[in-house]
């Protein structure tokens, strides 16, 4: 799952996101989803989420629960 469909992303999941300032470098930040910020069911660049750490970005990968 790549995080472009809202139905695939749920609070509590472990994901890798790209933050706005890291879009050029492609640096990923891993964390647990606190809440979903994208309202539409699909977004071509990934569903925007807020992590439990407060960081906001678009989901690039859905990781296995650790």
CHARMM internal coordinates of N, CA and C (Angstrom, degrees):
IC EDIT
DIST 1 N 1 CA 1.4644
DIST 1 CA 1 C 1.5299
ANGL 1 N 1 CA 1 C 109.01
DIST 1 C 2 N 1.3121
ANGL 1 CA 1 C 2 N 115.94
DIHE 1 N 1 CA 1 C 2 N 136.87
DIST 2 N 2 CA 1.4556
ANGL 1 C 2 N 2 CA 119.71
DIHE 1 CA 1 C 2 N 2 CA -173.37
DIST 2 CA 2 C 1.5221
ANGL 2 N 2 CA 2 C 114.69
DIHE 1 C 2 N 2 CA 2 C -108.35
DIST 2 C 3 N 1.3261
ANGL 2 CA 2 C 3 N 119.12
DIHE 2 N 2 CA 2 C 3 N -0.74
DIST 3 N 3 CA 1.4542
ANGL 2 C 3 N 3 CA 120.39
DIHE 2 CA 2 C 3 N 3 CA 174.70
DIST 3 CA 3 C 1.5102
ANGL 3 N 3 CA 3 C 115.75
DIHE 2 C 3 N 3 CA 3 C 84.85
DIST 3 C 4 N 1.3293
ANGL 3 CA 3 C 4 N 117.67
DIHE 3 N 3 CA 3 C 4 N 13.84
DIST 4 N 4 CA 1.4671
ANGL 3 C 4 N 4 CA 119.79
DIHE 3 CA 3 C 4 N 4 CA 178.94
DIST 4 CA 4 C 1.5294
ANGL 4 N 4 CA 4 C 112.51
DIHE 3 C 4 N 4 CA 4 C -91.19
DIST 4 C 5 N 1.3357
ANGL 4 CA 4 C 5 N 116.93
DIHE 4 N 4 CA 4 C 5 N -17.96
DIST 5 N 5 CA 1.4645
ANGL 4 C 5 N 5 CA 121.68
DIHE 4 CA 4 C 5 N 5 CA 177.86
DIST 5 CA 5 C 1.5174
ANGL 5 N 5 CA 5 C 109.73
DIHE 4 C 5 N 5 CA 5 C -102.89
DIST 5 C 6 N 1.3378
ANGL 5 CA 5 C 6 N 115.79
DIHE 5 N 5 CA 5 C 6 N 128.83
DIST 6 N 6 CA 1.4674
ANGL 5 C 6 N 6 CA 120.76
DIHE 5 CA 5 C 6 N 6 CA -176.78
DIST 6 CA 6 C 1.5279
ANGL 6 N 6 CA 6 C 112.09
DIHE 5 C 6 N 6 CA 6 C -60.92
DIST 6 C 7 N 1.3433
ANGL 6 CA 6 C 7 N 116.26
DIHE 6 N 6 CA 6 C 7 N -34.50
DIST 7 N 7 CA 1.4698
ANGL 6 C 7 N 7 CA 119.91
DIHE 6 CA 6 C 7 N 7 CA -177.43
DIST 7 CA 7 C 1.5292
ANGL 7 N 7 CA 7 C 113.03
DIHE 6 C 7 N 7 CA 7 C -65.79
DIST 7 C 8 N 1.3526
ANGL 7 CA 7 C 8 N 117.03
DIHE 7 N 7 CA 7 C 8 N -20.02
DIST 8 N 8 CA 1.4623
ANGL 7 C 8 N 8 CA 121.04
DIHE 7 CA 7 C 8 N 8 CA -179.46
DIST 8 CA 8 C 1.5227
ANGL 8 N 8 CA 8 C 113.14
DIHE 7 C 8 N 8 CA 8 C -84.99
DIST 8 C 9 N 1.3439
ANGL 8 CA 8 C 9 N 117.11
DIHE 8 N 8 CA 8 C 9 N -15.99
DIST 9 N 9 CA 1.4685
ANGL 8 C 9 N 9 CA 121.77
DIHE 8 CA 8 C 9 N 9 CA -175.00
DIST 9 CA 9 C 1.5253
ANGL 9 N 9 CA 9 C 109.21
DIHE 8 C 9 N 9 CA 9 C -106.83
DIST 9 C 10 N 1.3297
ANGL 9 CA 9 C 10 N 116.24
DIHE 9 N 9 CA 9 C 10 N 126.65
DIST 10 N 10 CA 1.4655
ANGL 9 C 10 N 10 CA 120.44
DIHE 9 CA 9 C 10 N 10 CA -177.51
DIST 10 CA 10 C 1.5295
ANGL 10 N 10 CA 10 C 110.26
DIHE 9 C 10 N 10 CA 10 C -134.95
DIST 10 C 11 N 1.3278
ANGL 10 CA 10 C 11 N 117.24
DIHE 10 N 10 CA 10 C 11 N 148.48
DIST 11 N 11 CA 1.4686
ANGL 10 C 11 N 11 CA 119.88
DIHE 10 CA 10 C 11 N 11 CA 175.54
DIST 11 CA 11 C 1.5286
ANGL 11 N 11 CA 11 C 110.56
DIHE 10 C 11 N 11 CA 11 C -56.46
DIST 11 C 12 N 1.3185
ANGL 11 CA 11 C 12 N 116.20
DIHE 11 N 11 CA 11 C 12 N 139.58
DIST 12 N 12 CA 1.4582
ANGL 11 C 12 N 12 CA 121.51
DIHE 11 CA 11 C 12 N 12 CA -179.02
DIST 12 CA 12 C 1.5148
ANGL 12 N 12 CA 12 C 113.59
DIHE 11 C 12 N 12 CA 12 C 96.42
DIST 12 C 13 N 1.3441
ANGL 12 CA 12 C 13 N 117.13
DIHE 12 N 12 CA 12 C 13 N -13.52
DIST 13 N 13 CA 1.4614
ANGL 12 C 13 N 13 CA 119.89
DIHE 12 CA 12 C 13 N 13 CA 178.74
DIST 13 CA 13 C 1.5201
ANGL 13 N 13 CA 13 C 111.33
DIHE 12 C 13 N 13 CA 13 C -76.61
DIST 13 C 14 N 1.3250
ANGL 13 CA 13 C 14 N 116.37
DIHE 13 N 13 CA 13 C 14 N 153.49
DIST 14 N 14 CA 1.4611
ANGL 13 C 14 N 14 CA 122.94
DIHE 13 CA 13 C 14 N 14 CA 175.99
DIST 14 CA 14 C 1.5209
ANGL 14 N 14 CA 14 C 106.71
DIHE 13 C 14 N 14 CA 14 C -94.59
DIST 14 C 15 N 1.3389
ANGL 14 CA 14 C 15 N 117.12
DIHE 14 N 14 CA 14 C 15 N 122.65
DIST 15 N 15 CA 1.4646
ANGL 14 C 15 N 15 CA 121.54
DIHE 14 CA 14 C 15 N 15 CA -175.90
DIST 15 CA 15 C 1.5221
ANGL 15 N 15 CA 15 C 110.86
DIHE 14 C 15 N 15 CA 15 C -134.71
DIST 15 C 16 N 1.3311
ANGL 15 CA 15 C 16 N 114.96
DIHE 15 N 15 CA 15 C 16 N 165.61
DIST 16 N 16 CA 1.4598
ANGL 15 C 16 N 16 CA 121.92
DIHE 15 CA 15 C 16 N 16 CA 171.35
DIST 16 CA 16 C 1.5200
ANGL 16 N 16 CA 16 C 106.51
DIHE 15 C 16 N 16 CA 16 C -113.53
DIST 16 C 17 N 1.3365
ANGL 16 CA 16 C 17 N 116.46
DIHE 16 N 16 CA 16 C 17 N 124.43
DIST 17 N 17 CA 1.4592
ANGL 16 C 17 N 17 CA 121.32
DIHE 16 CA 16 C 17 N 17 CA -178.77
DIST 17 CA 17 C 1.5269
ANGL 17 N 17 CA 17 C 109.93
DIHE 16 C 17 N 17 CA 17 C -116.78
DIST 17 C 18 N 1.3214
ANGL 17 CA 17 C 18 N 114.77
DIHE 17 N 17 CA 17 C 18 N 158.98
DIST 18 N 18 CA 1.4611
ANGL 17 C 18 N 18 CA 120.07
DIHE 17 CA 17 C 18 N 18 CA 170.13
DIST 18 CA 18 C 1.5279
ANGL 18 N 18 CA 18 C 105.89
DIHE 17 C 18 N 18 CA 18 C -112.22
DIST 18 C 19 N 1.3356
ANGL 18 CA 18 C 19 N 116.01
DIHE 18 N 18 CA 18 C 19 N 124.12
DIST 19 N 19 CA 1.4574
ANGL 18 C 19 N 19 CA 121.13
DIHE 18 CA 18 C 19 N 19 CA 179.06
DIST 19 CA 19 C 1.5250
ANGL 19 N 19 CA 19 C 109.63
DIHE 18 C 19 N 19 CA 19 C -82.49
DIST 19 C 20 N 1.3200
ANGL 19 CA 19 C 20 N 116.58
DIHE 19 N 19 CA 19 C 20 N 159.19
DIST 20 N 20 CA 1.4631
ANGL 19 C 20 N 20 CA 122.21
DIHE 19 CA 19 C 20 N 20 CA -177.01
DIST 20 CA 20 C 1.5330
ANGL 20 N 20 CA 20 C 112.12
DIHE 19 C 20 N 20 CA 20 C -51.34
DIST 20 C 21 N 1.3260
ANGL 20 CA 20 C 21 N 117.01
DIHE 20 N 20 CA 20 C 21 N -46.56
DIST 21 N 21 CA 1.4659
ANGL 20 C 21 N 21 CA 120.52
DIHE 20 CA 20 C 21 N 21 CA -176.52
DIST 21 CA 21 C 1.5329
ANGL 21 N 21 CA 21 C 112.03
DIHE 20 C 21 N 21 CA 21 C -72.63
DIST 21 C 22 N 1.3394
ANGL 21 CA 21 C 22 N 117.91
DIHE 21 N 21 CA 21 C 22 N -12.85
DIST 22 N 22 CA 1.4638
ANGL 21 C 22 N 22 CA 121.28
DIHE 21 CA 21 C 22 N 22 CA -178.63
DIST 22 CA 22 C 1.5288
ANGL 22 N 22 CA 22 C 113.05
DIHE 21 C 22 N 22 CA 22 C -104.27
DIST 22 C 23 N 1.3349
ANGL 22 CA 22 C 23 N 117.32
DIHE 22 N 22 CA 22 C 23 N 5.72
DIST 23 N 23 CA 1.4598
ANGL 22 C 23 N 23 CA 119.54
DIHE 22 CA 22 C 23 N 23 CA -175.70
DIST 23 CA 23 C 1.5203
ANGL 23 N 23 CA 23 C 112.29
DIHE 22 C 23 N 23 CA 23 C -61.67
DIST 23 C 24 N 1.3285
ANGL 23 CA 23 C 24 N 117.49
DIHE 23 N 23 CA 23 C 24 N -38.03
DIST 24 N 24 CA 1.4704
ANGL 23 C 24 N 24 CA 120.37
DIHE 23 CA 23 C 24 N 24 CA -179.52
DIST 24 CA 24 C 1.5255
ANGL 24 N 24 CA 24 C 111.52
DIHE 23 C 24 N 24 CA 24 C -68.08
DIST 24 C 25 N 1.3288
ANGL 24 CA 24 C 25 N 116.86
DIHE 24 N 24 CA 24 C 25 N -43.11
DIST 25 N 25 CA 1.4672
ANGL 24 C 25 N 25 CA 120.71
DIHE 24 CA 24 C 25 N 25 CA -177.66
DIST 25 CA 25 C 1.5274
ANGL 25 N 25 CA 25 C 111.52
DIHE 24 C 25 N 25 CA 25 C -81.44
DIST 25 C 26 N 1.3213
ANGL 25 CA 25 C 26 N 117.08
DIHE 25 N 25 CA 25 C 26 N -23.96
DIST 26 N 26 CA 1.4622
ANGL 25 C 26 N 26 CA 120.97
DIHE 25 CA 25 C 26 N 26 CA -178.81
DIST 26 CA 26 C 1.5117
ANGL 26 N 26 CA 26 C 113.68
DIHE 25 C 26 N 26 CA 26 C 78.19
DIST 26 C 27 N 1.3380
ANGL 26 CA 26 C 27 N 116.58
DIHE 26 N 26 CA 26 C 27 N 13.50
DIST 27 N 27 CA 1.4693
ANGL 26 C 27 N 27 CA 120.65
DIHE 26 CA 26 C 27 N 27 CA -179.65
DIST 27 CA 27 C 1.5229
ANGL 27 N 27 CA 27 C 109.88
DIHE 26 C 27 N 27 CA 27 C -65.58
DIST 27 C 28 N 1.3290
ANGL 27 CA 27 C 28 N 116.15
DIHE 27 N 27 CA 27 C 28 N 130.66
DIST 28 N 28 CA 1.4595
ANGL 27 C 28 N 28 CA 121.43
DIHE 27 CA 27 C 28 N 28 CA -178.08
DIST 28 CA 28 C 1.5249
ANGL 28 N 28 CA 28 C 111.16
DIHE 27 C 28 N 28 CA 28 C -100.68
DIST 28 C 29 N 1.3117
ANGL 28 CA 28 C 29 N 115.21
DIHE 28 N 28 CA 28 C 29 N 147.72
DIST 29 N 29 CA 1.4612
ANGL 28 C 29 N 29 CA 122.87
DIHE 28 CA 28 C 29 N 29 CA 176.73
DIST 29 CA 29 C 1.5210
ANGL 29 N 29 CA 29 C 107.29
DIHE 28 C 29 N 29 CA 29 C -120.06
DIST 29 C 30 N 1.3218
ANGL 29 CA 29 C 30 N 116.97
DIHE 29 N 29 CA 29 C 30 N 127.60
DIST 30 N 30 CA 1.4624
ANGL 29 C 30 N 30 CA 120.81
DIHE 29 CA 29 C 30 N 30 CA 179.96
DIST 30 CA 30 C 1.5171
ANGL 30 N 30 CA 30 C 110.34
DIHE 29 C 30 N 30 CA 30 C -96.05
DIST 30 C 31 N 1.3258
ANGL 30 CA 30 C 31 N 115.36
DIHE 30 N 30 CA 30 C 31 N 147.18
DIST 31 N 31 CA 1.4514
ANGL 30 C 31 N 31 CA 119.58
DIHE 30 CA 30 C 31 N 31 CA 177.42
DIST 31 CA 31 C 1.5076
ANGL 31 N 31 CA 31 C 112.05
DIHE 30 C 31 N 31 CA 31 C 178.91
DIST 31 C 32 N 1.3260
ANGL 31 CA 31 C 32 N 114.91
DIHE 31 N 31 CA 31 C 32 N 178.64
DIST 32 N 32 CA 1.4584
ANGL 31 C 32 N 32 CA 122.57
DIHE 31 CA 31 C 32 N 32 CA -178.97
DIST 32 CA 32 C 1.5211
ANGL 32 N 32 CA 32 C 109.44
DIHE 31 C 32 N 32 CA 32 C -96.67
DIST 32 C 33 N 1.3249
ANGL 32 CA 32 C 33 N 116.27
DIHE 32 N 32 CA 32 C 33 N 134.31
DIST 33 N 33 CA 1.4628
ANGL 32 C 33 N 33 CA 121.77
DIHE 32 CA 32 C 33 N 33 CA -178.99
DIST 33 CA 33 C 1.5245
ANGL 33 N 33 CA 33 C 109.82
DIHE 32 C 33 N 33 CA 33 C -69.82
DIST 33 C 34 N 1.3361
ANGL 33 CA 33 C 34 N 115.33
DIHE 33 N 33 CA 33 C 34 N 126.28
DIST 34 N 34 CA 1.4611
ANGL 33 C 34 N 34 CA 120.73
DIHE 33 CA 33 C 34 N 34 CA 174.55
DIST 34 CA 34 C 1.5241
ANGL 34 N 34 CA 34 C 109.53
DIHE 33 C 34 N 34 CA 34 C -93.17
DIST 34 C 35 N 1.3710
ANGL 34 CA 34 C 35 N 115.96
DIHE 34 N 34 CA 34 C 35 N -48.06
DIST 35 N 35 CA 1.4606
ANGL 34 C 35 N 35 CA 119.11
DIHE 34 CA 34 C 35 N 35 CA 178.28
DIST 35 CA 35 C 1.5221
ANGL 35 N 35 CA 35 C 110.28
DIHE 34 C 35 N 35 CA 35 C -156.44
DIST 35 C 36 N 1.3299
ANGL 35 CA 35 C 36 N 114.62
DIHE 35 N 35 CA 35 C 36 N 155.87
DIST 36 N 36 CA 1.4557
ANGL 35 C 36 N 36 CA 121.75
DIHE 35 CA 35 C 36 N 36 CA 178.86
DIST 36 CA 36 C 1.5191
ANGL 36 N 36 CA 36 C 109.12
DIHE 35 C 36 N 36 CA 36 C -91.18
DIST 36 C 37 N 1.3277
ANGL 36 CA 36 C 37 N 116.42
DIHE 36 N 36 CA 36 C 37 N 135.83
DIST 37 N 37 CA 1.4602
ANGL 36 C 37 N 37 CA 120.89
DIHE 36 CA 36 C 37 N 37 CA -178.47
DIST 37 CA 37 C 1.5286
ANGL 37 N 37 CA 37 C 112.46
DIHE 36 C 37 N 37 CA 37 C -106.64
DIST 37 C 38 N 1.3426
ANGL 37 CA 37 C 38 N 117.84
DIHE 37 N 37 CA 37 C 38 N -22.53
DIST 38 N 38 CA 1.4600
ANGL 37 C 38 N 38 CA 121.14
DIHE 37 CA 37 C 38 N 38 CA 178.09
DIST 38 CA 38 C 1.5237
ANGL 38 N 38 CA 38 C 109.22
DIHE 37 C 38 N 38 CA 38 C -81.03
DIST 38 C 39 N 1.3313
ANGL 38 CA 38 C 39 N 116.76
DIHE 38 N 38 CA 38 C 39 N 129.79
DIST 39 N 39 CA 1.4677
ANGL 38 C 39 N 39 CA 121.19
DIHE 38 CA 38 C 39 N 39 CA -178.43
DIST 39 CA 39 C 1.5257
ANGL 39 N 39 CA 39 C 112.65
DIHE 38 C 39 N 39 CA 39 C -88.61
DIST 39 C 40 N 1.3394
ANGL 39 CA 39 C 40 N 117.60
DIHE 39 N 39 CA 39 C 40 N -29.11
DIST 40 N 40 CA 1.4592
ANGL 39 C 40 N 40 CA 120.19
DIHE 39 CA 39 C 40 N 40 CA -177.42
DIST 40 CA 40 C 1.5300
ANGL 40 N 40 CA 40 C 110.78
DIHE 39 C 40 N 40 CA 40 C -73.91
DIST 40 C 41 N 1.3369
ANGL 40 CA 40 C 41 N 116.65
DIHE 40 N 40 CA 40 C 41 N 159.85
DIST 41 N 41 CA 1.4603
ANGL 40 C 41 N 41 CA 121.07
DIHE 40 CA 40 C 41 N 41 CA -176.51
DIST 41 CA 41 C 1.5220
ANGL 41 N 41 CA 41 C 112.73
DIHE 40 C 41 N 41 CA 41 C -77.07
DIST 41 C 42 N 1.3550
ANGL 41 CA 41 C 42 N 117.76
DIHE 41 N 41 CA 41 C 42 N -16.62
DIST 42 N 42 CA 1.4598
ANGL 41 C 42 N 42 CA 121.97
DIHE 41 CA 41 C 42 N 42 CA -178.95
DIST 42 CA 42 C 1.5179
ANGL 42 N 42 CA 42 C 109.49
DIHE 41 C 42 N 42 CA 42 C -145.86
DIST 42 C 43 N 1.3377
ANGL 42 CA 42 C 43 N 116.41
DIHE 42 N 42 CA 42 C 43 N 142.85
DIST 43 N 43 CA 1.4590
ANGL 42 C 43 N 43 CA 120.59
DIHE 42 CA 42 C 43 N 43 CA 172.24
DIST 43 CA 43 C 1.5249
ANGL 43 N 43 CA 43 C 107.54
DIHE 42 C 43 N 43 CA 43 C -141.94
DIST 43 C 44 N 1.3480
ANGL 43 CA 43 C 44 N 118.29
DIHE 43 N 43 CA 43 C 44 N 127.81
DIST 44 N 44 CA 1.4650
ANGL 43 C 44 N 44 CA 120.78
DIHE 43 CA 43 C 44 N 44 CA -174.49
DIST 44 CA 44 C 1.5289
ANGL 44 N 44 CA 44 C 114.81
DIHE 43 C 44 N 44 CA 44 C -63.48
DIST 44 C 45 N 1.3147
ANGL 44 CA 44 C 45 N 118.45
DIHE 44 N 44 CA 44 C 45 N -22.67
DIST 45 N 45 CA 1.4652
ANGL 44 C 45 N 45 CA 121.70
DIHE 44 CA 44 C 45 N 45 CA -179.37
DIST 45 CA 45 C 1.5275
ANGL 45 N 45 CA 45 C 112.48
DIHE 44 C 45 N 45 CA 45 C -100.11
DIST 45 C 46 N 1.3284
ANGL 45 CA 45 C 46 N 117.22
DIHE 45 N 45 CA 45 C 46 N 0.37
DIST 46 N 46 CA 1.4583
ANGL 45 C 46 N 46 CA 121.58
DIHE 45 CA 45 C 46 N 46 CA -179.90
DIST 46 CA 46 C 1.5144
ANGL 46 N 46 CA 46 C 111.72
DIHE 45 C 46 N 46 CA 46 C 110.80
DIST 46 C 47 N 1.3246
ANGL 46 CA 46 C 47 N 115.75
DIHE 46 N 46 CA 46 C 47 N 149.61
DIST 47 N 47 CA 1.4630
ANGL 46 C 47 N 47 CA 122.10
DIHE 46 CA 46 C 47 N 47 CA 179.43
DIST 47 CA 47 C 1.5237
ANGL 47 N 47 CA 47 C 108.56
DIHE 46 C 47 N 47 CA 47 C -71.90
DIST 47 C 48 N 1.3299
ANGL 47 CA 47 C 48 N 116.27
DIHE 47 N 47 CA 47 C 48 N 132.27
DIST 48 N 48 CA 1.4696
ANGL 47 C 48 N 48 CA 120.54
DIHE 47 CA 47 C 48 N 48 CA 179.25
DIST 48 CA 48 C 1.5255
ANGL 48 N 48 CA 48 C 108.94
DIHE 47 C 48 N 48 CA 48 C -81.54
DIST 48 C 49 N 1.3314
ANGL 48 CA 48 C 49 N 115.65
DIHE 48 N 48 CA 48 C 49 N 130.80
DIST 49 N 49 CA 1.4654
ANGL 48 C 49 N 49 CA 121.97
DIHE 48 CA 48 C 49 N 49 CA -178.72
DIST 49 CA 49 C 1.5166
ANGL 49 N 49 CA 49 C 110.78
DIHE 48 C 49 N 49 CA 49 C -134.21
DIST 49 C 50 N 1.3235
ANGL 49 CA 49 C 50 N 114.84
DIHE 49 N 49 CA 49 C 50 N 162.10
DIST 50 N 50 CA 1.4625
ANGL 49 C 50 N 50 CA 121.73
DIHE 49 CA 49 C 50 N 50 CA 170.16
DIST 50 CA 50 C 1.5160
ANGL 50 N 50 CA 50 C 106.69
DIHE 49 C 50 N 50 CA 50 C -111.04
DIST 50 C 51 N 1.3253
ANGL 50 CA 50 C 51 N 116.19
DIHE 50 N 50 CA 50 C 51 N 131.38
DIST 51 N 51 CA 1.4613
ANGL 50 C 51 N 51 CA 121.17
DIHE 50 CA 50 C 51 N 51 CA 177.93
DIST 51 CA 51 C 1.5250
ANGL 51 N 51 CA 51 C 110.09
DIHE 50 C 51 N 51 CA 51 C -85.19
DIST 51 C 52 N 1.3288
ANGL 51 CA 51 C 52 N 116.60
DIHE 51 N 51 CA 51 C 52 N 166.29
DIST 52 N 52 CA 1.4663
ANGL 51 C 52 N 52 CA 120.87
DIHE 51 CA 51 C 52 N 52 CA 179.02
DIST 52 CA 52 C 1.5192
ANGL 52 N 52 CA 52 C 111.21
DIHE 51 C 52 N 52 CA 52 C -62.52
DIST 52 C 53 N 1.3464
ANGL 52 CA 52 C 53 N 117.37
DIHE 52 N 52 CA 52 C 53 N -20.82
DIST 53 N 53 CA 1.4630
ANGL 52 C 53 N 53 CA 122.09
DIHE 52 CA 52 C 53 N 53 CA 178.41
DIST 53 CA 53 C 1.5274
ANGL 53 N 53 CA 53 C 111.84
DIHE 52 C 53 N 53 CA 53 C -82.10
DIST 53 C 54 N 1.3547
ANGL 53 CA 53 C 54 N 117.14
DIHE 53 N 53 CA 53 C 54 N -7.45
DIST 54 N 54 CA 1.4529
ANGL 53 C 54 N 54 CA 121.09
DIHE 53 CA 53 C 54 N 54 CA -179.78
DIST 54 CA 54 C 1.5168
ANGL 54 N 54 CA 54 C 113.35
DIHE 53 C 54 N 54 CA 54 C 97.36
DIST 54 C 55 N 1.3249
ANGL 54 CA 54 C 55 N 117.54
DIHE 54 N 54 CA 54 C 55 N -9.87
DIST 55 N 55 CA 1.4628
ANGL 54 C 55 N 55 CA 120.95
DIHE 54 CA 54 C 55 N 55 CA -179.64
DIST 55 CA 55 C 1.5258
ANGL 55 N 55 CA 55 C 109.71
DIHE 54 C 55 N 55 CA 55 C -72.23
DIST 55 C 56 N 1.3400
ANGL 55 CA 55 C 56 N 115.67
DIHE 55 N 55 CA 55 C 56 N 144.98
DIST 56 N 56 CA 1.4579
ANGL 55 C 56 N 56 CA 121.86
DIHE 55 CA 55 C 56 N 56 CA -177.81
DIST 56 CA 56 C 1.5193
ANGL 56 N 56 CA 56 C 108.74
DIHE 55 C 56 N 56 CA 56 C -121.54
DIST 56 C 57 N 1.3246
ANGL 56 CA 56 C 57 N 115.32
DIHE 56 N 56 CA 56 C 57 N 136.86
DIST 57 N 57 CA 1.4591
ANGL 56 C 57 N 57 CA 119.52
DIHE 56 CA 56 C 57 N 57 CA 177.52
DIST 57 CA 57 C 1.5117
ANGL 57 N 57 CA 57 C 110.83
DIHE 56 C 57 N 57 CA 57 C -172.69
DIST 57 C 58 N 1.3302
ANGL 57 CA 57 C 58 N 114.70
DIHE 57 N 57 CA 57 C 58 N -179.11
DIST 58 N 58 CA 1.4619
ANGL 57 C 58 N 58 CA 121.07
DIHE 57 CA 57 C 58 N 58 CA -179.57
DIST 58 CA 58 C 1.5299
ANGL 58 N 58 CA 58 C 110.18
DIHE 57 C 58 N 58 CA 58 C -99.45
DIST 58 C 59 N 1.3395
ANGL 58 CA 58 C 59 N 115.12
DIHE 58 N 58 CA 58 C 59 N 134.71
DIST 59 N 59 CA 1.4537
ANGL 58 C 59 N 59 CA 121.22
DIHE 58 CA 58 C 59 N 59 CA -177.65
DIST 59 CA 59 C 1.5248
ANGL 59 N 59 CA 59 C 110.54
DIHE 58 C 59 N 59 CA 59 C -67.12
DIST 59 C 60 N 1.3266
ANGL 59 CA 59 C 60 N 116.18
DIHE 59 N 59 CA 59 C 60 N 124.36
DIST 60 N 60 CA 1.4649
ANGL 59 C 60 N 60 CA 122.64
DIHE 59 CA 59 C 60 N 60 CA 176.15
DIST 60 CA 60 C 1.5240
ANGL 60 N 60 CA 60 C 111.09
DIHE 59 C 60 N 60 CA 60 C -102.42
DIST 60 C 61 N 1.3289
ANGL 60 CA 60 C 61 N 116.48
DIHE 60 N 60 CA 60 C 61 N -33.81
DIST 61 N 61 CA 1.4578
ANGL 60 C 61 N 61 CA 121.31
DIHE 60 CA 60 C 61 N 61 CA -179.53
DIST 61 CA 61 C 1.5193
ANGL 61 N 61 CA 61 C 109.03
DIHE 60 C 61 N 61 CA 61 C -145.50
DIST 61 C 62 N 1.3198
ANGL 61 CA 61 C 62 N 115.29
DIHE 61 N 61 CA 61 C 62 N 143.40
DIST 62 N 62 CA 1.4634
ANGL 61 C 62 N 62 CA 120.50
DIHE 61 CA 61 C 62 N 62 CA 170.39
DIST 62 CA 62 C 1.5241
ANGL 62 N 62 CA 62 C 106.24
DIHE 61 C 62 N 62 CA 62 C -100.54
DIST 62 C 63 N 1.3188
ANGL 62 CA 62 C 63 N 117.21
DIHE 62 N 62 CA 62 C 63 N 118.20
DIST 63 N 63 CA 1.4579
ANGL 62 C 63 N 63 CA 122.59
DIHE 62 CA 62 C 63 N 63 CA -174.78
DIST 63 CA 63 C 1.5196
ANGL 63 N 63 CA 63 C 110.70
DIHE 62 C 63 N 63 CA 63 C -93.37
DIST 63 C 64 N 1.3001
ANGL 63 CA 63 C 64 N 116.15
DIHE 63 N 63 CA 63 C 64 N 162.39
DIST 64 N 64 CA 1.4661
ANGL 63 C 64 N 64 CA 120.84
DIHE 63 CA 63 C 64 N 64 CA 176.16
DIST 64 CA 64 C 1.5286
ANGL 64 N 64 CA 64 C 108.46
DIHE 63 C 64 N 64 CA 64 C -67.25
DIST 64 C 65 N 1.3338
ANGL 64 CA 64 C 65 N 116.21
DIHE 64 N 64 CA 64 C 65 N 146.69
DIST 65 N 65 CA 1.4594
ANGL 64 C 65 N 65 CA 119.82
DIHE 64 CA 64 C 65 N 65 CA 176.35
DIST 65 CA 65 C 1.5245
ANGL 65 N 65 CA 65 C 108.86
DIHE 64 C 65 N 65 CA 65 C -64.32
DIST 65 C 66 N 1.3307
ANGL 65 CA 65 C 66 N 115.76
DIHE 65 N 65 CA 65 C 66 N 131.07
DIST 66 N 66 CA 1.4631
ANGL 65 C 66 N 66 CA 119.64
DIHE 65 CA 65 C 66 N 66 CA -178.59
DIST 66 CA 66 C 1.4989
ANGL 66 N 66 CA 66 C 111.35
DIHE 65 C 66 N 66 CA 66 C -102.30
END
COOR INIT
IC SEED 1 N 1 CA 1 C
IC BUILD
